[in-house]
Each structure stands twice: as C-alpha cells, then as structure tokens.
Amino acid sequence: MKIPQSIPWVWNRTVDPTSDVGSGRQCQNPVTLDDLDGGFMTSGLREFQIKDGRIDMELLRADLDQWHHFALAPGKSSEDLAFHNFGRALWLRITFLAAENWKEAVDELARRNLCVFDCWGNVPGLKERGRDGMAWGAWSIPDEVQKEMTDRLGRQFLGWDNGENDGRWFWQSLRLYPSPVDRKMVIECFDAWFRSFLSDMQNYSNALCGLTYPHYFAKMAGHRMIGAEFLQALPSVPMWAGWVRGAARQYQMLWMGGISLFDMFGYKTFEEDKLAGNSVEAGIGNPSGQTGPDRGHSLSVLRRTWYLLFMYGVNIESFELAQFVEGHHLSALGKIQLEGTRFGMANKERRGVQYCPVALLLDFHSSWVPPRHFYSDSFYTVGGGIPYERGDHQIDLFFRQVYSGYQDCAYYQDGRGFLTSTPHGDIVDVLLSDVSARVLNRYQVAFVAGETVMQGEILKKLKEFAAAGGCVIWSLSQLESDARALAGIMSVGVEMRTTRTFDPQERREYQEESFAFSTVNVSDTGILLDDGDGHPLVVRKAVEKGEIITMIPPFGLTDRIAEAHPLVGADPEKDISTIYFYNKALGSPYRILNGIKATVFTRLGSLNLIEVVASLDPVVGDCEPSRRVSLQYVTNVTDNPDRLVITLLNNESSYAYAKVRVKNARILEAVDLLHPTKCMPVEEGCLALTFFPAESVEYNMFIIELKLDRPVVAFLKAEA
C-alpha cells in the first residue's frame, strides 16, 4: 500500500516493558504483557471473609465460584445468575495476611490460576498494623511472606499496594518543618518518604495514584506497575489519564485503573440509604459516609469511565465494590462490569493504541497538582505547600482549554468535570523533562509549560526533536540565551503593555485583558501574532524539518487579575473552609490570551485525524451549525493505516447531533462495536450520529471502527 507523504507518522505500538529499554525506569522487574494475558485483565473479589482469626475456606471457595467461576468465560454468568466470571485478577485487602491460614487461601487462588494484582489497605505512618475489621493500617512485609507469595503464586502475584499515598504525602507536605524552599527539595522529600515505604513492601509494589504524581512512581525503583483510582473525589478522568498514560509511555510501564464509587457526597451501594463509617462513629452527617443507590457516581458516569479507560489503553480495570446486592444478587453495576469485561476481552487487540500527537512537557521537579483537590484545604499550591507561580497557572489554563471544565471536578453534586468535552480532541500525554529522546520523538508537538528553564540536556533533546520534524511550543520566559538563539530571538528589549493582539495572516484583531510583553528583535522568523503595531507576540522559526513557536508574553497569559476569592461569587469573609467550596466555580487570576488561543491552540486541534462537528440541532450538509456543542472524542490507530477506532461521548445533559469525517479520507464502512457490532449508515464518506443526554442508559457513547478508502497515517519503525 502506497503511503502519501503528507500524512503523519505515528507510533502504534502498545507499551511493552520488556522490549523498550532506555526509558529511565529504575524497576528491573516490571509487570509484563505476558503476565496480563496479552495486555488486559479485569478484577473482581476484593477481600476474604475472616472469622476468629481464620479465613473461612468454605466461604472462600463459594465466593470464588460466585466471582471467578473457572467454567465461565470472562464476563459471562451462569443461566441462574448464581455464578459469574469477573476476570482472572483479585484486588485484595492486605488484612488477609493476619489470618492464621492465609497460605491455604493463596494456594486455592493458585489452584484456580487466579492473579493477585494488588493488596490494598497499607498506609505508611499509621501507628498500628491493620487487623481483622480494620480497613487501613501500617504494614511491613517480612522476607518469608514475600517468598511464600511469590513461590505459591509465581508470576500471578503482581505486587503490594501503594494506594493513594501520594495524596496522603501531599497533605503531610503542607505541614513539613522546615518547609521546602524549592521544588527540587519537594521531590527529594517525596522520594525519601516513599523509599522507606517501598523497602517495607519488599520493593514489589504497584502505585495507585491519588494525585498527578505517576511519573515519580514510575521512575522509582520498587514499583512494578502504575495506575490511579479514577472518579472517587479525585481529579478529572481525561486530564488525569493524560498523566498516567503519559507516565506509562515515558517509562514503559503498564498501568491499571480502579474505578471508585465514592464522591464528596457519599458512595454507591444498592442497599437502603444509610450512614456508614466515620459518620456513625462521629455522630455527624459526614456527606462522604452516606450510602445508597442514589449516592456516589451515577451508573452512567461509571459505565462511560469504564469504556473510556479501556480505549485509553488501561491494562487492568475494576470497580471497587457494589457488584452484588445483599451479597448474592447481581447489581446493575455488576452487570455493567460483566458487559465491560466481555467487551474488553473481545476487543483488547482490536482497540488499537490511542493517538496522542501532543506531549505536554513539564519540568521534572514541577510537583504540579490541580488548583483545588481532595488532599488540600488550600487553593493554588504545588507539593510542599509552595504557592502557584505564573507557570503553574499556565498548566491549569492549558488543561481548561483542552478539557473543558476539568477544574470543577469533585466539587459539584451534579458530577460535572469528572468527564469533559475535548474541543481540540483527546490528544495529550503529559511527559516530564527527563523523557528520553526516543520516546519524545514519537510525538508531533512538544508544548513546554510551567516553571522551567530550557537549557542543557532538555534543550538538546528539543533541538533534535525540532530538527527531525517536530514542533516545539514554548514561552520566552522559559528561555536562556542558547534557547533564544535557537528560536530566532536576537535580543530582548523593554517591557510594554497592551490590551489587543492581531493575527497578520488572518487580519483579525482580538481584545484582551491587559498583558505585558517584551520587545524582541528576531531573525529568520515568521510573525504569527503581534500587538497591532508590529511588535511580535508569537513567532515561528523553521528548524531543519520542524519548527519552534515562541510565545513572547510570559507563558502566553494576561497580567494578574484581582480576585476577591478563588471561588467565583464566594464571600471572602465567610467562605473560608472547604465545606463552603461545593457547587461554586473556581476562577483564575490569569487568562490565556485570545490571540494565542486562535494561533497556537488551533494548531493542536489541527493534528486530529478526524473532525467532529456537534450541535444541538441535526447537522445538515456542510452548513455551519448555529448551536454548536462539544463532545469528547478519542482516536485510536490500529495495525492498518486505513483503519481507525474512534470513541465519542456526550458528557452533557442535552441531546447532541454530530457529523464525523476523517481528514484526507472517506469512510467506507463504520462498525458500531457497542450496540452490538453492526454496520452504521455512511453518507458521502461521513458518519452522522445522534447522542442521548449524558445520564441516559444508552447511546450517550459510541465506539466505532472505521474502514477508510486510503491510509491516513504511516507507522514509525521500532528503534534498534
């Protein structure tokens, strides 16, 4: 098949820890694709029933038959719905080790060829080890226990749990004395805190993140796999997946996704409404301790998250609880998980690899987290309690631009922000500055964001990246003299201010909040944006096969805008506690310049392989809809350059109509993989879709395999 020269070269290989070396990962025995039956597993049972200090083996065998029946295919149930197969993996509570006969239970798992991929409940720093009846405790794994687990289960024991402890570390880091004076010290503290913990875990752990720190865990010796607990009261799923997936690709490590039923206001079960946990102990109505069918995340959000993570490339996936009612009757959530398991096992090779041409490149010591989150009672701080600087606000505003409303996540009772639209497509991986050149060169754009300095090794990698055909986007405030010269900036002059930007190519002017910029003298550059008087604001310099785009205003942002309170409409005298944070929008003291949105961010959107036009009204022909809306859409490349798999979600409360076309090709055939495997009507090489509102039972999401009339990508070859 002849490949046109104009189409992009893309990386279409899954992460493979055994074949891709030189990633900087310190772990020498990572979980491999062979350990996971080729790359995808699902999990079911989470704890053993212990009575009088012993695991009840009769009950255990009955539980294993109910959850993981060996005679059933993954995702299947017996006709009487008494037995099911939720997959081959178990996500076990670590307290089973307190039972006298735990080895007998492990032997039963080995006999059934089941896999223990994680043992949760270990929290460093607690004064007491967990025991029967305690969900959490401080554990240290003796050598003999490690040996028994690996001897009895072999490669079916994937590791102990490091679960959400980055979040717990963040909370403690706000109270460090003496406080860290810079970000390098923050990461040194983080590293030291977890080295001791991992030593207690025999350096044989899997990291289930609670914050945006998967890269630090992936690089750290002692972690075999990374992942995150998605939903819960934790960061926005599309944004956060960009971190986890990016870390997995940067350090060549497989990843897992635990999907939580908790939110800030309770958690889902299918029993009657009640108070649980510390709500009862404290005698107060703690919202997060309320449980029932209408608490926690909706079934629709849980279902969409399951399929979305699968299409992102997750390797192990599970809901955390509530698959059964009264312990025996399959719940609505259990049905969703079994359906998702069947779908995953049938399509784990067919799904392909998510197409992410954009690398958001941050400094290794950034320690960035979202501006408000579950593990802090403060706004706008990074690790160690260090306040946001302008570059940190740039990272936040970048995510707001590509994941609309992500900052609302966890703080609204209607669940907004957990799943978002993606106006530019879901195309971003987050990488840190220690990324290897071989991994970086798999991307088309490196967008450098945050507080960092372009010099030394990272500047060398970016220069080579541009020379090979990549596009580097950065800000003048990040550049030292060598980087400025590379960008075509000969000198920097006085600072000026204005309230407008001008696109000389489109002859279009944009009104702005006041912003500062430095006058610059440039050489061999094109001006993409100026101030209307000829002073460059965004310049482009060709570098061999690629280009470098430099934003002259600091981080592409306005001047700081005075805020009475970080929350829009909040009372600065009364809204002083986290209890008042709910159902209020988070503002920002900065804005991305409108001219930069038009000239820089539209370039990111242009990298998509497909175009999605969505509206509140049916999309007719090539007419521009008057009431446009945004969907979330993901594109996966496959092993054929003329075959794509696309995922589209309506995460809003209204109906939506969409027209999907593939750039540079016509759709010949579209197969709906969800409803179930049926051909869809294609008109004039395009696909028309109708989406039900987000909370509908069905048809708020599509996963579609597209057969095209010509190749739309070419595949990069594996490096020697």
C-alpha positions in Angstrom: 0.0 0.0 0.0 1.5 3.3 -1.0 1.7 5.9 1.8 1.2 9.5 0.9 4.0 11.8 2.1 1.6 14.4 3.6 0.1 12.1 6.3 1.5 12.0 9.8 4.0 9.4 11.1 2.6 7.9 14.3 3.6 5.4 17.0 1.1 2.5 17.0 2.7 0.1 19.5 1.4 -0.6 22.9 3.7 -0.2 25.9 5.9 -3.2 26.3 8.3 -3.1 29.3 10.4 -5.9 28.0 11.2 -4.6 24.6 11.5 -0.9 25.0 14.7 -0.1 27.0 16.4 3.2 27.9 13.3 4.8 29.4 14.9 5.8 32.7 12.7 3.4 34.7 14.6 2.1 37.7 12.4 -1.0 38.2 14.1 -4.1 36.8 11.2 -6.5 37.1 8.1 -4.7 35.8 4.8 -6.4 35.2 4.8 -7.5 31.5 2.2 -8.1 28.8 2.7 -11.9 29.2 1.8 -11.5 32.9 -1.5 -10.0 31.9 -2.6 -12.5 29.3 -1.5 -10.2 26.5 -2.3 -6.9 28.0 -5.8 -6.7 29.5 -7.3 -8.1 32.7 -10.3 -7.3 34.9 -10.7 -7.8 38.6 -13.5 -8.9 41.0 -13.2 -10.2 44.5 -11.6 -7.8 47.0 -11.4 -9.5 50.4 -11.6 -12.8 52.2 -14.1 -13.4 55.0 -12.2 -13.9 58.3 -13.8 -15.5 61.3 -12.0 -16.0 64.6 -8.6 -15.2 63.1 -9.0 -17.7 60.2 -10.2 -17.4 56.6 -13.3 -19.4 56.2 -12.2 -21.7 53.3 -15.7 -23.0 52.6 -16.9 -19.4 52.2 -13.8 -18.5 50.2 -14.5 -21.3 47.7 -18.1 -20.2 47.4 -17.0 -16.6 46.9 -14.5 -17.6 44.2 -17.2 -19.6 42.4 -19.5 -16.7 42.6 -17.0 -14.1 41.3 -14.4 -16.1 39.2 -16.0 -19.3 38.1 -13.5 -21.3 36.1 -16.1 -22.9 33.8 -17.3 -19.5 32.6 -15.6 -17.2 30.1 -14.6 -13.7 31.4 -17.7 -11.5 31.6 -20.2 -14.5 31.5 -22.7 -15.6 34.0 -24.5 -18.9 34.6 -28.1 -19.2 33.5 -29.4 -19.0 37.0 -27.1 -15.9 37.7 -25.5 -17.7 40.7 -22.0 -17.8 39.2 -20.0 -15.3 37.2 -16.6 -14.6 35.9 -15.4 -11.0 36.6 -11.9 -11.8 35.3 -8.8 -13.5 36.5 -7.5 -10.8 38.8 -8.1 -10.1 42.5 -7.6 -6.7 44.2 -7.3 -7.9 47.8 -7.4 -6.2 51.1 -4.0 -6.8 52.8 -5.6 -7.8 56.1 -5.8 -11.4 54.8 -2.2 -11.8 55.9 -3.4 -11.5 59.6 -5.3 -14.8 59.2 -3.7 -17.9 60.5 -4.4 -19.9 57.3 -3.7 -17.2 54.7 -1.3 -19.6 52.9 -4.1 -22.1 52.4 -6.2 -19.3 50.8 -3.3 -18.4 48.5 -2.9 -22.0 47.4 -6.6 -22.0 46.5 -6.0 -19.0 44.2 -3.0 -20.7 42.6 -5.1 -23.9 42.0 -7.6 -21.8 40.1 -5.0 -19.9 38.2 -6.1 -16.5 39.6 -3.9 -13.5 39.8 -3.4 -11.1 42.8 -2.6 -7.8 41.2 -2.7 -5.6 44.2 -3.1 -5.8 48.0 -4.7 -2.6 49.4 -5.0 -1.1 52.8 -1.4 -0.2 53.6 -0.9 3.4 54.8 2.6 4.4 55.9 2.8 6.3 59.1 -0.1 4.8 60.9 0.8 3.7 64.4 -1.0 0.3 64.3 -0.8 -2.5 61.8 -4.1 -3.4 60.2 -6.0 -6.4 61.6 -9.3 -8.1 61.1 -12.0 -5.4 61.0 -9.6 -2.6 60.2 -9.6 -1.4 56.6 -6.3 0.5 56.9 -3.0 0.0 58.7 0.7 0.2 58.5 2.3 -3.0 57.2 5.8 -4.2 56.7 6.2 -7.4 54.6 8.7 -9.9 56.1 11.0 -11.7 53.7 9.3 -15.0 54.4 5.9 -13.6 53.5 7.3 -12.2 50.2 8.8 -15.6 49.5 5.6 -17.5 50.2 3.6 -15.3 47.9 6.0 -15.5 45.0 6.6 -19.2 45.5 2.9 -20.1 45.7 1.6 -17.7 43.0 4.7 -17.2 40.8 4.1 -14.5 38.2 0.4 -14.4 39.2 1.4 -12.3 42.2 1.9 -8.8 40.7 2.7 -6.8 43.9 1.6 -5.0 47.0 -0.3 -1.7 47.0 0.9 1.8 47.2 -2.6 3.2 47.1 -3.3 7.0 47.0 -0.3 7.6 49.2 0.9 10.4 47.0 -2.2 12.3 48.1 -1.6 11.5 51.8 2.0 12.7 51.3 0.8 15.9 49.8 -1.4 16.6 52.9 1.6 16.0 55.1 4.0 18.0 52.9 1.9 21.1 53.7 2.9 20.7 57.3 6.6 19.9 56.9 9.0 21.8 59.1 11.2 23.2 58.0 9.2 23.8 54.8 10.8 23.0 51.5 12.4 26.1 49.9 12.2 25.0 46.3 10.7 22.3 44.1 13.8 20.2 43.9 13.7 19.8 47.7 10.0 18.9 47.4 10.8 16.0 45.1 13.7 14.9 47.3 11.3 14.8 50.2 8.8 12.8 48.2 11.4 10.3 47.1 12.8 9.8 50.6 9.3 9.4 52.1 8.5 6.6 49.6 11.9 4.9 49.6 11.3 3.7 53.2 7.7 2.7 52.4 8.8 0.7 49.4 11.5 -1.0 51.3 8.8 -2.2 53.8 6.9 -3.5 50.8 9.9 -5.5 49.5 10.3 -3.1 46.6 7.5 -5.1 45.0 4.6 -2.6 44.7 2.1 -1.2 42.3 1.3 2.5 42.6 -2.4 3.5 42.6 -2.2 7.3 42.4 -4.4 9.8 44.1 -2.8 12.9 42.5 -0.8 13.8 39.5 2.5 12.1 40.5 2.5 8.9 38.5 5.8 9.8 36.8 7.7 9.9 40.1 6.3 6.5 41.0 7.0 5.0 37.5 10.6 6.1 37.7 11.2 4.9 41.2 12.7 1.5 41.9 10.2 -0.7 43.7 7.2 -0.1 41.5 6.2 -2.7 39.0 3.2 -1.0 37.6 1.4 2.3 37.9 -2.2 3.5 37.8 -4.8 5.6 39.5 -8.1 5.4 41.4 -10.4 7.2 38.9 -13.5 9.1 39.9 -13.8 9.0 43.7 -13.3 12.7 44.7 -10.1 12.8 42.7 -9.0 14.6 39.5 -10.9 14.8 36.2 -10.7 11.5 34.3 -9.5 12.7 30.9 -6.9 15.1 32.3 -5.6 12.7 34.9 -5.4 9.8 32.4 -3.1 12.0 30.3 -0.7 11.9 33.3 -1.0 8.2 33.9 -0.9 7.2 30.3 2.0 9.7 29.7 4.0 8.2 32.6 3.3 4.7 31.3 4.6 5.6 27.8 7.6 7.7 29.1 8.9 5.0 31.4 7.4 2.0 29.6 5.3 0.6 32.4 1.9 -1.0 32.3 -1.0 0.8 34.1 -4.2 0.0 36.0 -7.4 1.8 36.7 -9.5 1.3 39.8 -12.9 3.0 39.4 -14.3 4.3 42.6 -18.0 4.6 43.6 -17.3 7.3 46.2 -17.5 11.1 45.7 -17.6 14.1 48.0 -21.2 13.4 48.9 -21.4 9.6 49.5 -20.8 6.3 47.8 -23.0 4.0 45.8 -24.4 0.7 47.0 -27.7 -1.0 46.2 -28.9 -1.3 49.7 -31.1 1.1 51.5 -29.8 4.6 52.3 -27.7 4.7 55.5 -24.8 6.4 57.2 -21.6 4.4 57.3 -18.0 4.6 58.6 -17.0 7.7 60.5 -20.4 9.3 60.0 -21.7 6.8 62.6 -18.6 6.9 64.9 -18.5 10.7 65.0 -22.3 11.1 65.3 -22.4 13.7 62.5 -23.7 13.5 59.0 -20.4 13.3 57.1 -21.6 13.5 53.5 -18.9 11.1 52.2 -20.2 8.5 54.6 -23.8 8.4 53.2 -24.5 5.4 51.1 -27.4 4.1 48.9 -28.5 3.7 45.3 -28.6 7.5 44.7 -25.3 8.3 46.3 -21.9 8.4 44.7 -21.4 8.5 41.0 -24.2 7.7 38.6 -24.3 4.4 36.7 -23.9 6.3 33.5 -20.6 8.0 34.7 -19.3 4.7 35.9 -20.1 3.0 32.6 -18.6 5.7 30.5 -15.5 5.8 32.6 -15.0 2.0 32.2 -15.1 2.1 28.4 -13.1 5.3 28.2 -10.2 3.9 30.3 -10.3 0.8 28.1 -9.9 2.8 25.0 -7.1 4.8 26.7 -5.2 1.6 26.9 -5.6 0.5 30.5 -4.2 -2.9 31.3 -6.1 -3.9 34.5 -9.5 -2.5 35.3 -12.1 -2.9 38.1 -14.9 -1.3 40.0 -14.2 -1.2 43.7 -17.5 -2.6 45.1 -21.3 -3.0 44.8 -21.3 -5.6 42.1 -23.9 -7.5 44.2 -26.9 -6.7 46.3 -27.1 -8.4 49.7 -24.0 -10.3 48.7 -25.7 -12.7 46.2 -27.9 -10.9 43.6 -26.1 -9.3 40.7 -26.5 -5.5 40.8 -26.9 -3.1 37.9 -23.2 -2.1 38.4 -22.2 -5.8 38.4 -24.0 -6.2 35.0 -22.1 -3.1 33.7 -18.8 -4.6 34.8 -19.5 -8.0 33.2 -20.6 -6.3 30.0 -17.4 -4.2 30.0 -15.3 -7.3 30.7 -16.8 -9.2 27.7 -16.2 -6.1 25.6 -12.6 -5.7 26.7 -11.7 -9.4 26.2 -13.3 -9.3 22.7 -11.6 -6.1 21.7 -8.3 -5.8 23.6 -6.3 -6.2 20.3 -8.9 -4.5 18.1 -8.9 -1.3 20.2 -5.5 -0.3 18.9 -3.5 2.5 20.5 -4.7 6.0 21.5 -3.4 8.6 19.1 -1.8 11.4 21.2 0.4 13.6 19.0 0.9 16.3 21.7 3.3 16.0 24.6 2.7 18.5 27.4 6.3 18.7 28.7 6.8 19.8 32.3 9.9 20.2 34.4 10.8 17.0 36.3 10.6 18.9 39.6 7.3 20.7 38.8 5.3 18.8 41.5 2.2 20.3 40.0 -1.3 19.4 41.1 -4.8 20.8 40.1 -5.6 24.2 41.8 -8.1 22.5 44.2 -8.2 18.9 45.1 -9.2 16.3 47.8 -5.9 16.4 49.6 -5.6 20.1 50.4 -7.6 22.8 52.1 -5.7 25.4 50.1 -6.0 26.8 46.6 -3.2 27.1 44.1 -0.3 25.2 45.8 2.1 22.6 44.4 3.9 20.0 46.5 5.3 21.2 49.8 2.7 24.0 50.0 4.7 26.1 47.6 2.3 28.7 46.0 1.5 28.5 42.3 3.7 30.7 40.2 2.6 32.0 36.8 3.8 28.9 35.0 1.6 26.7 37.2 -1.4 28.8 36.3 -0.4 28.2 32.6 -0.6 24.4 33.2 -4.0 24.8 34.8 -5.3 27.0 32.0 -3.9 24.6 29.3 -6.0 21.9 30.8 -9.0 24.1 31.0 -8.6 24.8 27.3 -8.3 21.1 26.2 -10.6 19.5 28.9 -13.4 22.0 29.3 -14.5 22.4 32.9 -12.0 19.9 34.3 -11.4 22.2 37.3 -15.0 21.7 38.5 -14.3 18.0 39.1 -15.4 16.6 42.5 -16.9 19.9 43.8 -20.3 19.8 42.2 -23.1 17.5 43.2 -24.1 17.0 39.6 -20.7 15.4 38.9 -19.5 18.0 36.3 -15.9 17.9 35.5 -15.3 14.2 36.0 -15.8 13.6 32.3 -15.4 16.6 30.0 -15.7 17.6 26.4 -12.5 17.9 24.4 -12.7 20.8 21.9 -9.3 20.0 20.4 -9.6 16.2 20.7 -8.3 14.0 23.5 -4.8 14.0 22.2 -2.4 15.0 25.0 0.1 12.9 27.1 1.9 14.6 30.0 5.7 14.0 30.0 8.4 15.2 32.3 11.7 16.7 31.2 13.7 13.6 31.9 11.9 11.9 29.0 14.2 10.0 26.6 14.7 11.3 23.1 13.5 8.0 21.7 10.1 8.4 23.4 9.8 12.2 22.8 10.4 11.7 19.1 7.1 9.6 18.9 5.2 12.9 19.3 4.5 15.6 16.8 4.3 18.6 19.2 6.1 19.3 22.5 4.3 22.0 24.3 6.6 23.2 27.1 4.6 24.5 30.1 5.2 25.7 33.6 8.1 27.0 35.5 11.2 25.5 33.8 14.4 26.7 32.1 15.3 25.4 28.6 19.0 24.7 28.9 21.4 21.7 28.9 20.1 18.2 28.2 16.4 19.1 27.7 17.3 21.9 25.2 19.5 19.4 23.3 16.6 17.0 23.1 14.1 19.6 21.9 16.6 20.9 19.3 16.9 17.4 17.9 13.2 16.9 18.1 12.5 20.0 16.0 15.3 19.1 13.5 13.7 15.7 13.0 10.3 17.3 12.1 8.7 18.1 15.4 7.1 21.3 16.6 8.2 22.9 19.9 6.0 25.4 21.5 7.4 27.4 24.5 7.4 30.8 26.1 10.2 33.4 26.1 10.2 33.4 29.9 11.4 29.8 29.8 14.4 30.5 27.6 18.1 31.2 28.3 20.4 32.7 25.7 21.1 29.4 23.7 17.3 28.7 23.5 16.6 32.2 22.4 19.1 32.0 19.6 17.6 28.7 18.5 14.1 30.4 18.5 15.4 33.2 16.3 15.3 35.8 19.1 18.4 38.0 18.8 17.8 40.4 21.7 15.1 41.3 24.3 14.3 44.9 25.0 11.9 46.9 27.1 8.6 45.7 28.6 5.4 47.1 27.1 1.7 46.6 27.8 -1.4 46.4 25.6 -5.0 45.2 25.5 -5.1 43.8 22.0 -3.5 41.2 19.8 -3.5 40.9 16.0 -3.2 38.0 13.6 -1.4 39.4 10.5 -2.3 36.3 8.3 -6.0 36.4 9.0 -6.1 40.2 9.5 -8.0 39.7 12.7 -7.8 41.6 15.9 -8.5 40.2 19.4 -9.5 42.2 22.5 -7.6 41.2 25.6 -7.2 41.8 29.3 -4.1 43.9 30.0 -0.9 41.9 29.4 2.8 42.6 29.4 5.4 41.6 26.8 9.0 42.3 26.0 10.0 43.9 22.7 12.3 41.5 20.8 14.5 41.6 17.7 14.0 38.4 15.6 15.9 36.9 12.7 14.6 34.4 10.1 11.2 34.1 11.8 7.6 34.4 10.8 5.2 36.5 13.0 2.0 34.6 13.8 0.7 37.2 16.3 1.6 40.8 17.1 0.2 43.7 19.1 -1.3 45.6 16.1 1.7 47.9 16.0 4.2 45.3 14.6 5.7 44.1 17.9 5.9 40.3 17.7 3.9 38.3 20.3 4.2 34.8 18.7 7.0 33.9 16.4 7.8 30.8 14.3 11.3 29.7 13.4 11.9 26.9 10.9 14.5 24.4 12.3 15.5 21.9 9.5 12.4 19.6 9.1 10.5 21.1 12.0 9.7 24.4 13.8 9.8 26.3 17.0 7.0 28.6 18.1 7.7 31.1 20.9 5.1 33.0 22.9 6.6 36.4 23.9 4.1 37.3 26.7 5.0 35.4 29.9 3.5 31.9 29.4 1.0 33.4 26.9 -1.0 34.9 29.8 -2.6 38.2 30.8 -1.5 40.3 33.8 -2.8 39.0 37.1 -6.4 39.8 37.6 -7.5 40.7 41.1 -9.8 38.1 42.7 -11.8 38.7 45.9 -11.9 34.9 46.4 -10.6 32.0 44.3 -14.2 30.8 44.0 -16.5 32.8 41.8 -19.1 34.6 43.8 -17.8 33.5 47.2 -17.8 35.7 50.2 -14.1 36.2 51.3 -15.1 36.7 54.9 -17.4 33.7 55.3 -16.3 31.1 52.7 -13.1 30.2 54.5 -13.5 26.5 54.9 -13.6 23.6 52.5 -17.2 22.9 53.5 -18.1 26.0 51.5 -16.3 25.0 48.4 -19.0 22.9 46.9 -21.2 23.9 43.9 -19.0 27.0 43.3 -17.0 27.6 40.2 -13.2 28.1 40.5 -11.9 31.2 38.9 -8.4 32.0 37.8 -6.2 35.1 38.3 -5.0 34.8 34.7 -6.3 34.2 31.2 -4.8 32.7 28.1 -4.6 35.5 25.5 -7.4 35.1 22.9 -4.9 35.6 20.1 -2.8 32.8 21.5 -5.9 30.5 21.7 -6.5 31.3 18.0 -3.0 30.9 16.7 -1.4 28.3 19.0 -4.2 26.1 20.3 -5.9 25.7 16.9 -2.7 24.1 15.8 -3.2 21.4 18.4 -6.7 20.8 17.1 -5.4 20.6 13.5 -3.4 17.5 14.4 -6.6 15.4 14.9 -7.1 12.6 12.3 -10.9 13.2 12.4 -13.2 16.2 12.6 -16.3 16.2 14.8 -19.0 18.8 14.3 -21.6 18.6 17.0 -24.7 20.7 17.5 -28.0 20.8 19.5 -29.7 20.5 16.0 -29.2 18.0 13.3 -26.0 18.7 11.2 -27.1 19.2 7.6 -24.5 19.0 4.8 -21.6 21.4 5.2 -23.7 24.1 6.8 -22.2 25.6 10.0 -24.4 24.8 12.9 -25.8 27.8 14.8 -25.8 26.0 18.2 -22.6 24.1 18.3 -21.6 21.9 21.3 -18.5 19.9 22.2 -18.2 16.2 22.6 -15.4 14.2 24.0 -13.6 12.2 21.3 -10.7 9.8 21.2 -9.0 8.4 18.2 -7.1 5.1 18.2 -4.7 4.0 15.5 -4.5 0.3 14.7 -2.1 -2.0 12.8 -3.7 -0.9 9.5 -3.1 2.7 8.2 -6.6 2.8 6.7 -8.4 1.7 9.9 -9.2 3.8 12.9 -11.3 3.1 16.1 -13.0 6.2 17.5 -14.7 6.8 20.8 -17.2 9.6 21.2 -19.0 10.6 24.5 -21.7 13.1 25.2 -20.9 14.3 28.7 -23.6 17.0 28.8 -27.3 17.0 29.8 -28.7 17.7 26.4 -29.2 15.7 23.2 -26.5 16.2 20.6 -26.2 15.6 16.9 -22.8 15.0 15.3 -21.2 14.6 11.9 -17.9 12.8 11.8 -15.5 12.9 8.9 -11.9 11.7 8.6 -9.4 14.2 7.3 -7.8 13.2 4.0 -10.0 10.1 3.6 -13.6 8.9 3.1 -15.2 6.4 5.4 -16.1 3.2 3.6 -17.5 1.3 6.5 -18.4 2.1 10.1 -18.9 -0.7 12.6 -20.6 0.1 15.9 -18.7 -2.1 18.5 -21.0 -1.3 21.4 -24.6 -1.9 20.1 -23.5 -4.6 19.2 -21.2 -5.0 16.2 -23.4 -3.6 13.5 -22.7 -1.6 10.4 -23.8 2.0 10.5 -25.0 4.1 7.6 -22.3 6.2 5.9 -23.3 9.1 3.6 -20.8 10.8 1.3 -17.9 9.4 3.3 -19.1 10.8 6.6 -20.9 9.5 9.6 -24.0 11.0 11.3 -24.7 10.3 14.9 -27.4 11.1 17.5 -26.4 11.2 21.1 -28.7 10.9 24.1 -28.0 13.0 27.2 -25.2 12.0 29.4 -27.3 10.4 32.1 -29.2 8.2 29.6 -28.9 4.4 29.9 -27.6 4.1 26.3 -26.5 5.9 23.2 -24.5 8.6 25.1 -21.4 6.9 23.9 -20.1 5.2 20.7 -17.1 3.1 20.0 -16.8 2.8 16.2 -14.4 1.0 13.9 -13.8 2.9 10.7 -12.6 1.4 7.4 -11.2 4.1 5.1 -10.6 4.5 1.4 -7.0 5.3 1.9 -4.3 5.5 4.5 -4.4 8.4 7.0 -1.2 7.6 9.0 2.2 6.0 8.5 3.8 4.0 11.2 7.1 4.8 12.9 9.5 1.9 12.9 10.7 0.5 16.2 14.2 1.8 17.2 17.0 -0.7 17.3 
